[in-house]
Amino acid sequence: MSSPEYCLSGHPTLPCNVLKFKSTTIMLDCGLDMTSTLNFLPLPLVQSPRLSNLPGWSLKDGNAFLDKTELIDLSTVDVILISNYHCMMALPYITEHTGFSGTVYATEPTVQIGRLLMEELVNFIERVPKAQSASLWKNKDIQRLLPSPLKDAVEVSTWRRCYTMQEVNSALSKIQLVGYSQKIELFGAVQVTPLSSGYALGSSNWIIQSHYEKVSYVSGSSLLTTHPQPMDQASLKNSDVLILTGLTQIPTANPDGMVGEFCSNLALTVRNGGNVLVPCYPSGVIYDLLECLYQYIDSAGLSNIPFYFISPVANSSLEFSQIFAEWLCHNKQTKVYLPEPPFPHAELIQTNKLKHYPSLHGDFSSDFRQPCVVFTGHPSLRFGDVVHFMELWGKSSLNTVIFTEPDFSYLEALAPYQPLAMKCIYCPIDTRLNFIQVSKLLKEVQPLHVVCPEQYTQPPPAQSHRMDLMIDCQPPAMSYRRAEVLALPFKRRYEKIEIMPELADALVPMEIKPGISLATVSAVLHTKDNKHVLQPPPRPAQPTGGKKRKRASEDIPDCKVLKPLLSGSIPVEQFVQTLEKHGFSDIKVEDTAKGHIVLLQEAETLIQIEEDSTHIICDNDEMLRVRLRDLVLKFLQKF
């Protein structure tokens, strides 16, 4: 039986695939593609006449997200395996609105930081209430009359509004926490195991295996030395199929080089009296940026420049990064036992160089001084506190906005704010695997087959000559695209069956070839929770009259007595000689495609000898047939 894989996402770094494997339906991640928000106007905290009056831009409809679910009935999904906190943002749509009733598995940092990302998103959307809701534009006849890019958007009828915090909490309550290398049994059929992927706090690759087959799911992995635990590569070996997704979105950019550019551009701006705006998520790369700035501040003469981190979840994020010690790389783990905080942003906070606030209101407005550096969301520039700063600082060429998140086209993100005087620097930092690292990884773990998104099997459209920017492996990778069902290239051939000790004791094997022994067995196959056990057959019911048993034969199991199995081959010449010794004459032998036919012409009898069967055909003479059968059996072993 082959295993199909359903692709529900067209975004390789925000995957959502469904794997049907050994009677179990497993969803691999549920990433939320938020690039559709770029079709909408930003949501300012304070009404902005300039944004409201922009010509040629689409309706301000809050937020829109794409949810592709019609390919498979999600109520049939048994479990969801989460790779990292970026790949779980669609979870409330699935758990709360599709009939899904299974279990979700993820590590504790993934759940807690995922909660922060969802909480920030909900907060950003809900704090800007819409005076009215527009939905008629989703009608195809109206949509085609709209300006680009909305008129070209696909399947807008499936776009959803943002979920609520109540739905987030309900979704997260369905998650079961797991640790690295923990083996989780799914209905006795399949075992799944999370492995460290090296990309983010708690990020995981997954092993999905039965007794005889192994599927590895590699999503969002990094071989660079950053703050998470390093990637576990060894456990991926001996995979029948390796599903590969979540590679870097910017394969030509070196993360270390981008961090260097980030620091130098930041320093240049504040030295000249300008402010720096960093649109970011509240977790992940921001930890590394703050660590680099910690080492850079004094040497660059930035000691007096305030750093502000503004997010509804800023405080929780900074605290979580310090308490998940077991999920950190070795160097950071050792600091915990000194004791020292594993991340240096703790010292930045103590020395007042880094301040964090839940929003622009309250303490921030009284503490705010310029020039400064502000880290805030959302990277799409469509909602959150970043909208206010783009409006506030966009008119001055002294200020700079530095994009470090690669999830959104920075040119599209900036479009509603044009004309813009402030400088725009693109320093995307993506530590996930690039194609050189993937080639090395695949050579080391040597899966029999690689399965990946179609985008990875050809060079990027803008760099069609770059044959090095694609997956190169042998045999060539199998590719899939959104809304496609792919049959994985292996078939299940074997099933493990246990045998009860008392039944095993009763077996009497016979050697039929050197090193090969066989034994017949009469048993009952008992199957429960996908585990199969051979048990002794039931004994017959004992008589109830109190009479003593007269015959030992009453102990025979209540089942058919099996005929003996036969093995061996019949040498035709010796068989003919035996027939002659037993009084048969006028014997003729004919060769056939499958064996031989022995004709007893006088007895009008035919014996057909083939590799896997022997037939005795005689005309209503049972005594003759039995005589010939016994002569045939002399050449065969019985067991």
C-alpha positions in Angstrom: 0.0 0.0 0.0 1.4 3.4 -1.0 1.1 6.6 1.1 -0.3 9.7 -0.4 0.7 13.3 0.6 -1.7 16.2 0.1 -0.3 19.7 -0.3 -2.5 22.4 1.2 0.0 25.3 1.0 1.7 27.0 -1.9 4.2 28.7 0.3 7.3 26.4 1.0 8.3 28.3 4.2 4.8 28.2 5.5 4.0 24.6 4.8 0.8 22.6 5.3 0.9 19.0 4.1 -1.2 16.0 5.0 0.4 12.6 5.0 -1.7 9.4 4.9 0.6 6.6 6.3 -0.4 3.2 7.6 -4.1 4.1 8.3 -3.1 7.3 10.1 -3.7 10.8 8.7 -1.1 13.3 9.8 -1.0 17.0 9.1 2.6 18.4 8.9 2.4 22.0 10.0 -0.3 24.6 9.4 1.5 27.8 8.3 -0.5 30.9 7.7 0.3 32.8 4.4 -0.1 36.4 5.4 1.2 37.9 2.2 -2.4 38.6 1.2 -2.4 41.5 3.8 -0.2 43.4 1.3 -3.3 43.9 -0.8 -4.8 46.0 1.9 -4.2 49.5 3.4 -2.3 49.8 6.7 -4.3 50.0 9.9 -3.1 53.2 11.7 -3.8 53.6 15.4 -4.9 57.2 14.7 -7.0 58.0 11.7 -4.6 58.9 8.8 -6.1 61.2 6.1 -3.2 60.5 3.8 -3.7 56.7 4.0 -7.4 56.9 3.7 -7.3 59.0 0.6 -4.7 56.9 -1.3 -5.9 56.3 -4.9 -5.6 53.0 -6.6 -5.3 51.0 -3.4 -7.7 48.3 -2.2 -10.5 48.5 0.4 -9.5 48.7 4.0 -11.0 45.4 5.1 -8.9 44.8 8.3 -7.1 41.6 7.5 -7.4 38.7 5.2 -5.9 35.3 5.4 -6.0 32.4 3.0 -7.2 29.0 4.1 -6.9 26.1 1.6 -8.9 23.2 3.0 -11.2 21.8 0.3 -8.6 19.2 -0.8 -9.2 17.0 2.2 -11.8 16.7 4.9 -9.9 18.0 7.9 -12.2 16.2 10.3 -10.4 13.0 9.2 -7.0 14.3 10.3 -5.8 12.3 13.4 -2.8 14.5 14.5 -1.0 17.7 13.6 2.8 17.9 14.0 4.2 21.4 14.4 7.8 22.2 13.4 8.2 25.7 14.8 6.1 28.7 16.0 5.9 30.3 12.6 4.3 27.2 11.2 1.4 27.0 13.6 -0.3 30.4 12.9 -3.3 28.8 11.1 -4.0 26.4 13.9 -7.2 28.2 15.3 -8.7 28.1 11.8 -8.3 24.3 11.7 -9.1 23.3 15.3 -12.1 25.6 15.7 -13.8 25.6 12.3 -13.2 22.3 10.4 -14.5 19.5 12.6 -10.9 18.5 13.6 -10.9 16.5 16.8 -7.4 15.0 16.9 -4.3 15.9 18.9 -1.6 18.5 18.1 2.0 17.8 19.1 4.6 20.5 19.6 7.4 21.5 22.0 6.9 23.8 24.9 8.8 26.8 23.4 6.9 26.4 20.1 3.6 26.6 22.0 4.5 29.5 24.3 6.2 31.7 21.6 3.5 30.7 19.1 0.9 32.0 21.6 2.8 35.3 21.8 2.8 35.7 18.0 -0.9 34.9 17.8 -1.7 37.2 20.8 0.3 40.1 19.1 -1.6 39.5 15.8 -5.0 39.5 17.5 -4.1 42.6 19.5 -2.9 44.5 16.5 -6.2 43.7 14.6 -8.7 44.2 17.4 -7.4 47.5 18.7 -8.3 49.2 15.4 -12.1 48.6 15.2 -13.6 48.8 11.7 -16.6 51.1 11.3 -18.0 48.8 8.7 -17.2 45.4 7.1 -16.9 45.0 3.4 -17.4 41.5 1.9 -19.3 42.1 -1.4 -16.0 42.7 -3.2 -15.4 39.0 -2.9 -18.0 38.4 -5.6 -16.1 37.5 -8.7 -18.1 39.9 -10.9 -17.1 42.8 -8.6 -13.6 41.6 -7.9 -12.6 41.7 -11.6 -13.5 45.4 -11.7 -11.1 46.2 -8.7 -7.6 47.6 -9.3 -4.6 45.4 -9.1 -3.5 43.5 -7.1 -6.9 42.6 -5.7 -8.5 41.8 -9.1 -5.8 39.2 -9.7 -6.0 37.6 -6.2 -7.0 33.9 -6.3 -9.8 32.3 -4.3 -10.6 35.4 -2.2 -13.8 33.7 -1.1 -11.7 31.5 1.2 -10.0 34.5 2.9 -10.9 34.7 6.5 -10.9 37.5 9.1 -8.4 37.1 12.0 -9.3 34.7 14.8 -10.1 35.9 18.3 -8.0 35.3 21.5 -10.8 32.9 22.7 -10.2 30.8 19.6 -6.4 31.0 20.1 -6.7 29.7 23.7 -9.1 26.9 22.6 -6.7 25.8 19.8 -3.7 25.8 22.1 -5.5 23.7 24.7 -5.6 20.9 22.2 -1.7 20.8 22.0 0.2 18.0 23.8 3.7 19.0 24.7 6.6 16.8 23.6 10.4 16.8 24.1 13.2 16.1 21.6 13.7 12.3 20.9 10.5 11.5 22.7 8.7 8.6 21.0 5.0 9.0 20.6 2.8 6.1 19.6 -0.1 7.0 17.2 -2.8 4.3 17.6 -0.2 1.6 17.7 0.3 2.0 14.0 3.0 4.7 13.7 5.6 6.2 16.0 6.5 9.9 15.7 9.6 11.6 17.2 10.6 15.3 17.2 14.2 16.2 16.6 16.0 19.5 17.1 16.1 21.4 13.8 18.5 24.2 15.0 16.3 27.0 13.6 14.4 28.5 16.5 13.7 27.8 20.2 12.0 24.4 20.3 11.9 24.0 16.5 11.6 20.4 15.4 12.0 18.0 12.5 9.9 14.9 12.7 10.5 11.2 12.2 7.4 9.2 11.2 8.0 5.5 11.2 6.4 2.0 11.3 8.3 -1.2 12.0 9.6 -1.4 8.4 9.3 2.1 6.9 10.6 5.5 7.9 9.6 9.0 6.7 11.5 12.1 7.8 9.9 15.5 7.7 12.5 18.3 7.6 11.1 21.8 7.8 12.7 25.0 9.0 16.2 23.7 9.8 19.5 25.5 10.4 23.1 24.3 10.5 24.4 27.7 11.7 25.5 28.3 15.3 22.8 30.5 16.8 20.9 30.4 20.1 18.8 27.2 19.6 20.1 23.6 20.1 22.0 22.4 17.1 20.3 20.3 14.4 20.1 16.6 14.9 21.2 15.1 11.6 22.1 11.6 12.6 18.5 10.5 13.4 17.5 11.3 9.8 19.6 8.5 8.3 18.0 5.4 6.7 14.8 7.2 5.6 12.7 5.7 2.9 11.4 9.2 2.1 12.6 12.6 3.3 10.0 15.4 2.9 12.0 18.7 2.6 10.5 22.1 3.0 11.1 25.4 4.8 14.5 26.3 3.2 15.9 29.9 3.2 13.9 32.4 1.3 17.0 34.3 0.3 19.6 31.7 -0.7 22.1 34.3 -2.0 22.3 36.3 1.3 24.8 35.4 4.0 23.1 35.8 7.5 26.4 37.0 9.1 27.0 39.5 6.3 23.4 40.8 6.7 23.9 41.2 10.5 27.0 43.2 9.8 25.2 45.5 7.3 22.4 45.9 9.8 24.7 47.1 12.6 26.7 49.4 10.3 23.6 51.1 8.8 22.0 51.4 12.2 25.1 53.1 13.6 25.5 55.4 10.6 21.9 56.7 10.9 21.9 57.4 14.7 25.3 59.1 14.4 23.8 61.5 11.9 20.9 62.2 14.3 18.3 60.0 12.7 16.1 57.3 14.0 16.1 53.6 13.0 12.9 51.5 12.7 13.2 47.7 12.6 9.9 46.0 11.6 10.1 42.6 13.3 8.4 39.7 15.0 8.5 39.7 18.8 10.6 36.6 18.9 13.4 34.8 16.9 15.8 37.0 14.9 15.3 39.9 17.3 17.2 37.9 20.1 20.2 37.6 17.8 20.0 41.2 16.6 20.0 42.4 20.3 23.0 40.1 21.0 25.0 41.5 18.1 24.1 45.1 19.1 25.2 44.4 22.7 28.7 43.5 21.4 28.7 46.4 18.9 27.2 49.3 21.0 30.3 50.5 22.9 32.8 50.1 20.0 30.5 52.1 17.7 29.9 54.8 20.2 26.2 54.1 20.6 26.1 53.8 24.4 23.7 56.7 24.8 21.3 55.7 22.1 18.0 54.2 23.6 16.7 51.0 22.1 12.9 50.5 22.3 11.1 47.1 21.9 7.4 47.8 21.5 4.9 44.9 21.4 1.9 43.7 23.4 4.0 40.6 24.2 7.5 42.3 24.5 7.9 41.5 28.2 6.8 37.9 27.9 9.0 37.3 24.9 12.2 38.6 26.6 11.4 36.6 29.7 10.7 33.3 27.7 14.0 33.5 25.9 15.8 33.4 29.3 13.9 30.5 30.9 13.9 27.9 28.1 17.5 26.9 29.0 17.2 23.2 28.0 16.2 24.3 24.4 19.3 26.5 24.0 22.7 25.7 22.5 25.4 24.4 24.9 27.2 27.8 25.4 23.9 29.4 26.5 22.9 26.5 28.7 26.2 26.7 30.6 25.5 30.3 31.5 22.3 29.3 33.2 24.3 27.3 35.8 26.8 30.0 36.5 24.2 31.7 37.1 24.1 34.2 34.3 21.3 35.1 31.9 21.8 33.2 28.6 21.0 36.2 26.5 22.8 39.6 27.0 19.6 41.6 26.5 19.0 41.0 30.2 22.0 43.3 30.9 20.7 45.8 28.3 17.5 46.0 30.2 19.2 46.3 33.6 21.4 49.2 32.3 18.4 50.9 30.7 19.8 50.7 27.2 16.9 48.5 26.1 13.4 49.4 27.2 10.2 47.4 26.3 6.6 48.6 26.2 3.3 47.0 25.3 2.3 49.9 23.1 2.9 53.5 22.2 0.5 54.7 24.9 1.4 55.2 28.5 5.0 55.0 29.7 6.5 55.0 26.2 5.2 58.4 25.3 6.8 60.0 28.4 10.1 58.1 28.1 10.5 58.5 24.3 13.6 60.5 23.2 15.3 60.7 19.9 17.5 59.7 18.1 16.6 56.1 18.9 16.2 52.6 17.6 12.7 51.0 17.6 12.0 47.3 17.2 8.3 46.7 16.6 5.8 44.9 14.4 4.3 43.9 12.1 6.9 43.2 9.3 4.2 43.6 6.7 3.8 47.3 7.7 0.0 46.8 7.5 -0.9 46.8 11.2 0.8 47.3 14.6 2.8 50.1 16.0 5.1 50.1 13.0 2.4 51.9 11.0 2.6 54.9 13.4 6.4 55.2 13.1 6.3 54.9 9.3 3.9 57.9 9.3 6.0 59.7 12.0 9.5 59.3 10.5 8.8 58.7 6.8 9.1 62.4 5.8 12.8 62.8 6.9 15.8 61.5 5.0 17.7 61.3 8.3 15.7 58.3 9.4 16.1 54.7 8.2 13.8 51.7 8.1 15.8 48.4 8.1 14.0 45.2 6.9 15.4 42.0 8.5 12.4 39.7 8.0 12.3 38.0 4.6 8.6 37.0 4.7 7.3 40.0 2.8 8.4 41.9 -0.2 9.8 45.1 1.3 8.9 47.1 -1.9 5.3 46.0 -1.7 5.3 46.6 2.1 6.5 50.2 1.5 4.1 51.0 -1.4 1.3 52.7 0.5 3.8 55.0 2.2 5.3 56.4 -0.9 6.6 59.0 -1.6 9.0 58.2 1.3 12.0 60.4 2.3 13.4 58.0 4.9 16.1 55.6 3.8 15.1 51.9 3.3 17.7 49.2 3.8 17.0 45.5 3.1 19.1 43.2 5.3 17.1 40.0 5.3 18.3 37.5 7.9 17.2 33.9 7.3 19.2 31.2 9.0 17.4 28.3 7.4 19.2 25.8 5.1 20.4 27.0 1.7 20.9 24.8 -1.3 24.6 24.1 -0.6 23.8 23.0 3.0 20.9 20.9 1.7 23.2 19.1 -0.8 25.6 18.3 2.0 22.9 17.2 4.4 21.3 14.8 1.8 24.7 13.3 1.0 25.2 12.6 4.7 21.8 11.2 5.6 21.2 9.5 2.2 17.4 9.1 2.0 16.1 6.7 -0.7 13.8 9.4 -2.0 13.5 13.2 -1.5 10.1 15.0 -1.8 10.0 18.8 -1.9 7.9 21.8 -3.2 8.2 22.4 -6.9 9.9 25.7 -6.3 13.0 23.9 -5.0 13.5 21.8 -8.2 14.2 24.7 -10.5 16.1 28.0 -10.2 14.2 31.1 -9.0 12.4 32.8 -11.9 14.4 36.0 -11.5 17.7 34.0 -11.6 16.9 31.3 -14.1 20.7 30.8 -14.9 21.5 29.9 -11.3 21.4 26.1 -11.5 23.1 26.0 -8.0 19.9 27.5 -6.5 17.9 24.3 -6.7 18.0 20.8 -5.1 20.4 18.5 -6.7 20.2 14.9 -5.5 20.1 11.3 -6.8 17.5 10.0 -7.6 16.1 13.4 -8.6 13.7 14.9 -6.0 10.0 14.3 -6.5 8.1 17.6 -6.4 4.6 18.7 -5.4 2.6 21.9 -5.8 -0.3 23.5 -4.0 -3.6 21.5 -4.1 -1.8 18.4 -5.4 -1.9 14.8 -4.2 1.4 13.0 -4.5 1.8 9.2 -4.1 5.0 8.7 -2.0 7.5 6.4 -3.8 7.4 3.4 -1.4 5.0 0.6 -0.7 4.4 -1.1 2.5 5.3 -4.8 2.1 5.6 -6.2 5.6 3.7 -6.1 8.9 5.0 -7.2 12.2 3.1 -10.0 14.0 3.9 -11.2 17.5 3.5 -14.8 18.5 2.5 -16.0 22.0 5.1 -18.0 23.9 3.0 -21.1 24.3 2.3 -21.2 20.6 6.0 -20.7 19.8 6.9 -23.6 22.0 4.6 -25.9 20.1 6.2 -25.2 16.7 8.4 -27.9 15.2 10.5 -26.4 12.4 11.9 -28.6 9.6 14.9 -27.6 7.5 13.9 -27.5 3.8 17.1 -25.9 2.5 20.4 -25.2 4.2 19.6 -22.4 6.7 15.9 -22.3 5.9 13.4 -24.0 8.2 9.6 -23.9 8.1 6.9 -24.9 10.5 3.1 -25.1 10.0 1.0 -23.2 12.6 -2.6 -23.3 13.5 -3.5 -20.1 15.3 -5.9 -17.2 15.7 -4.8 -13.7 14.5 -5.8 -11.1 17.1 -5.7 -7.5 16.0 -6.2 -4.5 18.3 -4.8 -0.9 18.1 -2.9 -1.9 15.0 -0.9 -4.6 16.9 -1.2 -8.1 15.6 -0.7 -11.2 17.8 -0.9 -14.9 16.9 -2.6 -16.8 19.7 -3.3 -20.5 20.3 -6.7 -21.5 18.8 -9.5 -22.0 21.4 -9.9 -25.4 23.0 -13.3 -27.1 22.7 -15.8 -26.6 25.5 -15.5 -29.3 28.2 -18.5 -31.5 28.8 -20.5 -30.4 31.8 -21.8 -33.8 33.0 -18.8 -34.5 35.3 -17.8 -37.5 33.1 -14.2 -38.3 32.9 -12.6 -37.8 29.5 -12.2 -41.1 27.7 -10.0 -40.1 24.8 -6.9 -38.0 24.6 -8.1 -36.9 21.2 -10.6 -34.6 22.9 -7.7 -32.3 23.8 -7.1 -31.6 20.1 -7.8 -27.9 19.3 -11.2 -27.2 17.8 -10.0 -26.5 14.3 -9.3 -28.3 11.1 -6.4 -30.7 11.0 -4.1 -29.1 8.5 -2.8 -31.3 5.6 0.9 -31.5 5.6 2.8 -29.0 3.4 5.1 -30.5 0.8 8.5 -29.2 -0.4 11.2 -30.4 -2.8 11.3 -31.3 -6.5 10.6 -34.5 -8.5 13.5 -35.7 -10.7 11.7 -37.0 -13.8 14.1 -39.8 -14.7 14.1 -41.3 -11.2 10.4 -41.0 -11.1 10.0 -42.9 -14.3 12.3 -45.6 -13.0 10.2 -45.9 -9.8 7.0 -46.2 -11.9 8.6 -49.0 -13.9 9.7 -50.8 -10.8 6.1 -50.7 -9.6 4.8 -52.4 -12.8 3.9 -49.5 -15.0 5.0 -49.8 -18.6 4.7 -47.8 -21.9 5.7 -44.6 -20.2 6.3 -41.5 -22.3 7.7 -38.1 -21.1 6.9 -34.8 -22.8 8.6 -31.4 -22.0 6.3 -28.4 -21.5 7.0 -24.7 -21.0 6.4 -25.1 -17.2 7.8 -28.6 -16.6 7.0 -32.2 -17.8 4.1 -34.4 -18.6 4.4 -38.2 -17.8 2.0 -40.2 -19.9 1.1 -43.8 -18.7 -0.4 -44.8 -22.1 -1.6 -48.2 -21.1 -3.3 -46.9 -17.9 -4.7 -43.9 -19.8 -3.3 -41.7 -17.1 -1.4 -38.4 -17.1 0.9 -36.9 -14.5 1.6 -33.2 -14.9 4.8 -32.1 -13.0 5.5 -28.4 -12.7 7.7 -26.3 -10.5 5.0 -25.4 -8.0 2.4 -28.2 -8.5 1.8 -31.8 -9.5 -1.5 -33.1 -11.0 -2.5 -36.7 -11.4 -5.3 -37.1 -14.0 -6.9 -40.6 -14.3 -10.3 -41.7 -15.4 -12.4 -42.5 -12.3 -9.8 -44.9 -10.8 -9.3 -43.7 -7.3 -7.1 -46.7 -6.3 -4.7 -46.0 -9.2 -4.6 -42.3 -8.2 -3.7 -43.1 -4.6 -0.9 -45.5 -5.8 0.6 -42.8 -8.0 0.2 -40.1 -5.3 2.1 -42.2 -2.8 4.9 -42.7 -5.4 5.1 -38.9 -5.9 5.2 -38.3 -2.2 8.3 -40.4 -1.8 10.3 -37.7 -3.5 8.9 -34.8 -1.4 9.4 -33.7 2.2 6.4 -33.3 4.5 6.1 -30.8 7.3 
